[in-house]
Amino acid sequence: MTDTPARLLNLLSLLQTPREWPGSELARRLEVSPRTIRRDIDRLRDLGYPVEATRGAIGGYRLVAGSAMPPLTLDDEEAVAIAVGLRAGAGHAIEGVEEASVRALAKLEQVLPPRLRHRVSVLQAATVPLTRGDGATIDPSTLTTIAGAIGNQERLRFGYRAGDGTRTRRRVEPYHLVSAGNRWYLVAYDMERSDWRTFRVDRLSEPFPTGERFPARELPEGDVEKMLGHTVVPRQEHDVEVEFDAPAERVAARLPRSFPAPEPRGDSACRLRMRSTDTPEWLAMRLALADCEFRVVRPESLITHVGAVAARLARAAGLTAPGTGTGTGTGTTPGARPQQPQQG
């Protein structure tokens, strides 16, 4: 093998397996002399790879842990496995892991051949969809596209749906992807409005890097957390308890997978108890989809919203609204919705 860069990559790939390689075996596999192997080992050390050598009849070379993370070489199966793992990691609610996963995934997918990208997408879709607890689903490719534009300081175009349903096209300078609770947000400078904006990524569609580079601007607050503090209000956590007149197995099959399993209460009843940051509006609709009789024990806000939904559906069917005259049959939903991020 006379191509030195290719030979070094092959040598590195061998050394990254967890074993010690005799110099003679490395020379045989790479079809070079032991002297060439020693020179190549020295080149790898100069590049920052900590290659350790042991002497003796059973001595050889192995890659050990160093003070910094050097570049890795991966075969096809390893690359696919890591990409799928990173996509799953991007959806976990573990502080700091989501952003790091998306940054690493953007770097990896940028160099993946198309055939491997397709394998990753197929496997991800079949096994670990990136689903949020409140029903908002984000395609991992949307996150990596945005992350790539941020890393390259490249302007970005996308479609956006505001909270009231209004759809617009946006052209922005993207700065930060932030995971807050169970949502993703993009902090960007809006070119059309000449102002900073925070966008919910689950409302964003067809992101397209334009290829236009932009000079860095200073965040108005100097800190992304302070900036988000004005537009993203943490969701309040509630103790939820609901009793169902149906077997636990049937109810569990009708509820979101993010919910805990209901506790059986005999053969034909069960009880769901959990802590949740989901809005009462969303919980009321999800409970109604269980398609069986149920009673909300707590919280009071959920009881109110279930009553409002029941009254609205009764009116839609031309029936007498339950609770008419008590405030739950007026067609309005009591209680304030949590504040949403500022929209442009």
MARVEX-771475 format. One record per residue (C-alpha): residue number from 1; x, y, z. Coordinates in pm, whole numbers, padded with zeros to 5 digits. Example, Ala and Ser with C-alpha at 12.3 -4.5 7.8 and 13.67 -1.06 7.14 Angstrom:
MARVEX-771475
+-----+--------+--------+--------+
|   i |   east |  north |     up |
+-----+--------+--------+--------+
|   1 |  01230 | -00450 |  00780 |
|   2 |  01367 | -00106 |  00714 |
+-----+--------+--------+--------+
***
This chain:
MARVEX-771475
+-----+--------+--------+--------+
|   i |   east |  north |     up |
+-----+--------+--------+--------+
|   1 |  00000 |  00000 |  00000 |
|   2 |  00184 |  00309 | -00125 |
|   3 | -00083 |  00576 | -00052 |
|   4 |  00040 |  00710 |  00282 |
|   5 | -00283 |  00895 |  00389 |
|   6 | -00498 |  00593 |  00305 |
|   7 | -00254 |  00363 |  00484 |
|   8 | -00259 |  00583 |  00795 |
|   9 | -00640 |  00576 |  00801 |
|  10 | -00640 |  00198 |  00771 |
|  11 | -00376 |  00169 |  01043 |
|  12 | -00581 |  00398 |  01268 |
|  13 | -00894 |  00195 |  01204 |
|  14 | -00713 | -00122 |  01315 |
|  15 | -00570 |  00042 |  01627 |
|  16 | -00911 |  00172 |  01733 |
|  17 | -01030 | -00183 |  01794 |
|  18 | -00984 | -00282 |  02163 |
|  19 | -00680 | -00509 |  02128 |
|  20 | -00302 | -00501 |  02097 |
|  21 | -00156 | -00544 |  01748 |
|  22 |  00186 | -00701 |  01691 |
|  23 |  00390 | -00494 |  01446 |
|  24 |  00433 | -00795 |  01220 |
|  25 |  00056 | -00847 |  01191 |
|  26 | -00002 | -00479 |  01111 |
|  27 |  00270 | -00497 |  00844 |
|  28 |  00111 | -00808 |  00692 |
|  29 | -00240 | -00659 |  00686 |
|  30 | -00124 | -00332 |  00531 |
|  31 |  00128 | -00501 |  00299 |
|  32 |  00423 | -00291 |  00410 |
|  33 |  00743 | -00352 |  00607 |
|  34 |  00765 | -00339 |  00991 |
|  35 |  00989 | -00031 |  00948 |
|  36 |  00708 |  00149 |  00761 |
|  37 |  00469 |  00057 |  01041 |
|  38 |  00704 |  00215 |  01297 |
|  39 |  00723 |  00535 |  01089 |
|  40 |  00345 |  00545 |  01053 |
|  41 |  00301 |  00498 |  01428 |
|  42 |  00528 |  00799 |  01484 |
|  43 |  00316 |  01002 |  01238 |
|  44 |  00000 |  00913 |  01431 |
|  45 |  00164 |  01021 |  01756 |
|  46 |  00259 |  01353 |  01595 |
|  47 | -00110 |  01399 |  01505 |
|  48 | -00211 |  01353 |  01868 |
|  49 | -00307 |  00986 |  01876 |
|  50 | -00171 |  00821 |  02196 |
|  51 | -00032 |  00495 |  02055 |
|  52 |  00138 |  00283 |  02320 |
|  53 |  00407 |  00028 |  02229 |
|  54 |  00507 | -00276 |  02436 |
|  55 |  00824 | -00475 |  02381 |
|  56 |  00890 | -00846 |  02388 |
|  57 |  00776 | -01154 |  02201 |
|  58 |  00408 | -01074 |  02252 |
|  59 |  00449 | -00697 |  02239 |
|  60 |  00277 | -00468 |  01995 |
|  61 |  00082 | -00145 |  01955 |
|  62 | -00249 | -00025 |  02095 |
|  63 | -00440 |  00301 |  02116 |
|  64 | -00485 |  00425 |  02473 |
|  65 | -00684 |  00706 |  02633 |
|  66 | -00517 |  01044 |  02593 |
|  67 | -00574 |  01395 |  02724 |
|  68 | -00791 |  01499 |  02427 |
|  69 | -01043 |  01336 |  02195 |
|  70 | -00873 |  01266 |  01858 |
|  71 | -01067 |  01210 |  01532 |
|  72 | -01212 |  00861 |  01495 |
|  73 | -01255 |  00639 |  01191 |
|  74 | -01572 |  00431 |  01174 |
|  75 | -01686 |  00148 |  00952 |
|  76 | -02038 |  00153 |  00801 |
|  77 | -02207 | -00038 |  01083 |
|  78 | -02044 |  00174 |  01353 |
|  79 | -02142 |  00498 |  01181 |
|  80 | -02505 |  00388 |  01146 |
|  81 | -02520 |  00273 |  01510 |
|  82 | -02377 |  00601 |  01641 |
|  83 | -02606 |  00815 |  01423 |
|  84 | -02917 |  00627 |  01543 |
|  85 | -02800 |  00660 |  01904 |
|  86 | -02742 |  01032 |  01865 |
|  87 | -03085 |  01081 |  01711 |
|  88 | -03238 |  00906 |  02011 |
|  89 | -03022 |  01113 |  02248 |
|  90 | -03147 |  01432 |  02088 |
|  91 | -03495 |  01353 |  02219 |
|  92 | -03410 |  01265 |  02580 |
|  93 | -03491 |  01510 |  02855 |
|  94 | -03144 |  01495 |  03012 |
|  95 | -02987 |  01832 |  03079 |
|  96 | -02713 |  01914 |  02829 |
|  97 | -02744 |  01591 |  02628 |
|  98 | -02991 |  01713 |  02365 |
|  99 | -02777 |  01999 |  02234 |
| 100 | -02457 |  01794 |  02237 |
| 101 | -02632 |  01509 |  02055 |
| 102 | -02759 |  01739 |  01780 |
| 103 | -02416 |  01903 |  01733 |
| 104 | -02244 |  01565 |  01708 |
| 105 | -02518 |  01430 |  01480 |
| 106 | -02486 |  01730 |  01246 |
| 107 | -02112 |  01669 |  01212 |
| 108 | -02156 |  01296 |  01151 |
| 109 | -02442 |  01325 |  00899 |
| 110 | -02250 |  01588 |  00704 |
| 111 | -01992 |  01326 |  00604 |
| 112 | -02216 |  01018 |  00582 |
| 113 | -02252 |  00876 |  00229 |
| 114 | -02610 |  00889 |  00096 |
| 115 | -02652 |  00512 |  00130 |
| 116 | -02572 |  00530 |  00503 |
| 117 | -02795 |  00834 |  00555 |
| 118 | -03081 |  00633 |  00407 |
| 119 | -03008 |  00338 |  00640 |
| 120 | -03003 |  00569 |  00942 |
| 121 | -03334 |  00731 |  00843 |
| 122 | -03506 |  00397 |  00784 |
| 123 | -03382 |  00248 |  01110 |
| 124 | -03471 |  00560 |  01308 |
| 125 | -03822 |  00572 |  01166 |
| 126 | -03877 |  00205 |  01246 |
| 127 | -03743 |  00200 |  01601 |
| 128 | -03695 |  00531 |  01783 |
| 129 | -03916 |  00816 |  01653 |
| 130 | -03835 |  01154 |  01808 |
| 131 | -04171 |  01215 |  01977 |
| 132 | -04236 |  01482 |  02236 |
| 133 | -04454 |  01431 |  02542 |
| 134 | -04701 |  01697 |  02428 |
| 135 | -04753 |  01542 |  02085 |
| 136 | -04512 |  01771 |  01895 |
| 137 | -04291 |  01564 |  01667 |
| 138 | -03963 |  01691 |  01520 |
| 139 | -03777 |  01530 |  01232 |
| 140 | -03412 |  01490 |  01345 |
| 141 | -03302 |  01609 |  01000 |
| 142 | -03464 |  01945 |  01079 |
| 143 | -03247 |  01976 |  01390 |
| 144 | -02928 |  01878 |  01209 |
| 145 | -03001 |  02117 |  00920 |
| 146 | -03043 |  02404 |  01164 |
| 147 | -02736 |  02298 |  01364 |
| 148 | -02529 |  02286 |  01045 |
| 149 | -02639 |  02638 |  00947 |
| 150 | -02549 |  02763 |  01294 |
| 151 | -02206 |  02599 |  01281 |
| 152 | -02135 |  02745 |  00935 |
| 153 | -02279 |  03091 |  01020 |
| 154 | -02508 |  03049 |  00720 |
| 155 | -02842 |  03224 |  00670 |
| 156 | -03146 |  03000 |  00683 |
| 157 | -03488 |  03005 |  00513 |
| 158 | -03791 |  02815 |  00644 |
| 159 | -04167 |  02817 |  00670 |
| 160 | -04317 |  02903 |  01007 |
| 161 | -04660 |  02856 |  01165 |
| 162 | -04742 |  03101 |  01446 |
| 163 | -04951 |  03012 |  01751 |
| 164 | -05265 |  03151 |  01585 |
| 165 | -05207 |  02940 |  01273 |
| 166 | -05067 |  03219 |  01053 |
| 167 | -04804 |  03087 |  00810 |
| 168 | -04507 |  03293 |  00693 |
| 169 | -04171 |  03245 |  00522 |
| 170 | -03868 |  03351 |  00725 |
| 171 | -03508 |  03439 |  00642 |
| 172 | -03289 |  03445 |  00951 |
| 173 | -02937 |  03436 |  01087 |
| 174 | -02945 |  03131 |  01320 |
| 175 | -02746 |  03147 |  01644 |
| 176 | -02858 |  02886 |  01896 |
| 177 | -03066 |  02570 |  01921 |
| 178 | -03199 |  02534 |  02276 |
| 179 | -03382 |  02246 |  02440 |
| 180 | -03616 |  02379 |  02711 |
| 181 | -03826 |  02117 |  02886 |
| 182 | -03985 |  01908 |  02611 |
| 183 | -03950 |  02163 |  02332 |
| 184 | -03677 |  02286 |  02097 |
| 185 | -03630 |  02657 |  02021 |
| 186 | -03423 |  02840 |  01760 |
| 187 | -03276 |  03176 |  01862 |
| 188 | -03215 |  03380 |  01546 |
| 189 | -03198 |  03729 |  01400 |
| 190 | -03494 |  03783 |  01167 |
| 191 | -03372 |  03959 |  00849 |
| 192 | -03716 |  04085 |  00742 |
| 193 | -03807 |  04229 |  01083 |
| 194 | -03457 |  04349 |  01175 |
| 195 | -03496 |  04205 |  01523 |
| 196 | -03421 |  03897 |  01734 |
| 197 | -03680 |  03619 |  01748 |
| 198 | -03730 |  03284 |  01919 |
| 199 | -03893 |  03015 |  01703 |
| 200 | -04045 |  02686 |  01816 |
| 201 | -03879 |  02420 |  01602 |
| 202 | -04188 |  02196 |  01592 |
| 203 | -04367 |  02482 |  01408 |
| 204 | -04084 |  02523 |  01159 |
| 205 | -04086 |  02352 |  00818 |
| 206 | -03854 |  02300 |  00521 |
| 207 | -03538 |  02463 |  00662 |
| 208 | -03298 |  02549 |  00380 |
| 209 | -02945 |  02691 |  00424 |
| 210 | -02900 |  02967 |  00165 |
| 211 | -02521 |  02952 |  00144 |
| 212 | -02499 |  03319 |  00250 |
| 213 | -02253 |  03371 |  00535 |
| 214 | -02318 |  03638 |  00798 |
| 215 | -02101 |  03822 |  01053 |
| 216 | -02169 |  03738 |  01415 |
| 217 | -02395 |  03973 |  01613 |
| 218 | -02404 |  04017 |  01989 |
| 219 | -02712 |  03879 |  02161 |
| 220 | -02922 |  04164 |  02302 |
| 221 | -02907 |  04017 |  02652 |
| 222 | -02550 |  03892 |  02611 |
| 223 | -02670 |  03549 |  02722 |
| 224 | -02909 |  03310 |  02547 |
| 225 | -03064 |  03196 |  02878 |
| 226 | -03156 |  03553 |  02971 |
| 227 | -03297 |  03609 |  02625 |
| 228 | -03510 |  03296 |  02642 |
| 229 | -03629 |  03391 |  02988 |
| 230 | -03841 |  03667 |  02830 |
| 231 | -04012 |  03437 |  02582 |
| 232 | -04020 |  03087 |  02732 |
| 233 | -04205 |  03035 |  03060 |
| 234 | -04128 |  02702 |  03233 |
| 235 | -04434 |  02481 |  03248 |
| 236 | -04591 |  02414 |  03584 |
| 237 | -04581 |  02054 |  03700 |
| 238 | -04911 |  01897 |  03813 |
| 239 | -05004 |  01587 |  04013 |
| 240 | -05255 |  01406 |  03790 |
| 241 | -05492 |  01133 |  03909 |
| 242 | -05763 |  00982 |  03688 |
| 243 | -05991 |  00679 |  03742 |
| 244 | -06107 |  00475 |  03440 |
| 245 | -06396 |  00228 |  03411 |
| 246 | -06200 | -00009 |  03186 |
| 247 | -05922 | -00269 |  03221 |
| 248 | -05570 | -00131 |  03262 |
| 249 | -05446 | -00302 |  02945 |
| 250 | -05716 | -00143 |  02731 |
| 251 | -05659 |  00204 |  02876 |
| 252 | -05280 |  00180 |  02841 |
| 253 | -05317 |  00097 |  02471 |
| 254 | -05518 |  00416 |  02416 |
| 255 | -05294 |  00658 |  02607 |
| 256 | -04966 |  00816 |  02488 |
| 257 | -04659 |  00600 |  02538 |
| 258 | -04504 |  00875 |  02751 |
| 259 | -04771 |  00813 |  03020 |
| 260 | -04699 |  00560 |  03298 |
| 261 | -04894 |  00236 |  03300 |
| 262 | -05233 |  00263 |  03475 |
| 263 | -05271 |  00071 |  03803 |
| 264 | -05530 | -00212 |  03781 |
| 265 | -05824 | -00182 |  04022 |
| 266 | -05996 | -00515 |  03971 |
| 267 | -06072 | -00661 |  03631 |
| 268 | -06267 | -00368 |  03488 |
| 269 | -06117 | -00052 |  03635 |
| 270 | -05781 |  00120 |  03673 |
| 271 | -05620 |  00439 |  03797 |
| 272 | -05360 |  00665 |  03635 |
| 273 | -05131 |  00868 |  03862 |
| 274 | -04841 |  01080 |  03733 |
| 275 | -04665 |  01416 |  03746 |
| 276 | -04702 |  01609 |  03422 |
| 277 | -04604 |  01944 |  03270 |
| 278 | -04855 |  01905 |  02986 |
| 279 | -05126 |  02170 |  02958 |
| 280 | -05475 |  02086 |  03097 |
| 281 | -05617 |  02144 |  02745 |
| 282 | -05395 |  01876 |  02595 |
| 283 | -05446 |  01631 |  02883 |
| 284 | -05825 |  01670 |  02858 |
| 285 | -05824 |  01578 |  02489 |
| 286 | -05587 |  01283 |  02539 |
| 287 | -05800 |  01142 |  02821 |
| 288 | -06112 |  01172 |  02604 |
| 289 | -05941 |  00957 |  02341 |
| 290 | -05923 |  00667 |  02590 |
| 291 | -06281 |  00592 |  02472 |
| 292 | -06417 |  00485 |  02811 |
| 293 | -06579 |  00638 |  03121 |
| 294 | -06334 |  00823 |  03345 |
| 295 | -06328 |  01064 |  03639 |
| 296 | -06058 |  01322 |  03705 |
| 297 | -05961 |  01328 |  04073 |
| 298 | -05701 |  01605 |  04039 |
| 299 | -05580 |  01868 |  03956 |
| 300 | -05867 |  02116 |  03966 |
| 301 | -05749 |  02284 |  03643 |
| 302 | -05786 |  01953 |  03456 |
| 303 | -06135 |  01897 |  03600 |
| 304 | -06234 |  02242 |  03472 |
| 305 | -06100 |  02178 |  03122 |
| 306 | -06260 |  01834 |  03096 |
| 307 | -06594 |  02001 |  03184 |
| 308 | -06539 |  02266 |  02917 |
| 309 | -06456 |  02001 |  02654 |
| 310 | -06763 |  01797 |  02753 |
| 311 | -06989 |  02103 |  02720 |
| 312 | -06845 |  02195 |  02382 |
| 313 | -06890 |  01842 |  02244 |
| 314 | -07245 |  01824 |  02381 |
| 315 | -07337 |  02146 |  02202 |
| 316 | -07176 |  02018 |  01882 |
| 317 | -07402 |  01712 |  01902 |
| 318 | -07714 |  01923 |  01976 |
| 319 | -07741 |  01789 |  02331 |
| 320 | -07793 |  01972 |  02659 |
| 321 | -07451 |  02083 |  02776 |
| 322 | -07357 |  01937 |  03114 |
| 323 | -07295 |  02205 |  03371 |
| 324 | -07500 |  02470 |  03187 |
| 325 | -07529 |  02775 |  03406 |
| 326 | -07225 |  02687 |  03612 |
| 327 | -06969 |  02842 |  03379 |
| 328 | -06843 |  02526 |  03206 |
| 329 | -07096 |  02541 |  02923 |
| 330 | -07015 |  02887 |  02791 |
| 331 | -06788 |  02771 |  02511 |
| 332 | -06479 |  02932 |  02659 |
| 333 | -06202 |  02741 |  02830 |
| 334 | -06132 |  02873 |  03181 |
| 335 | -05776 |  02924 |  03290 |
| 336 | -05488 |  03095 |  03116 |
| 337 | -05267 |  02912 |  02873 |
| 338 | -04892 |  02911 |  02947 |
| 339 | -04715 |  03197 |  02766 |
| 340 | -04572 |  03098 |  02430 |
| 341 | -04238 |  03209 |  02284 |
| 342 | -04248 |  03549 |  02109 |
| 343 | -04346 |  03507 |  01747 |
| 344 | -04254 |  03743 |  01466 |
+-----+--------+--------+--------+
***
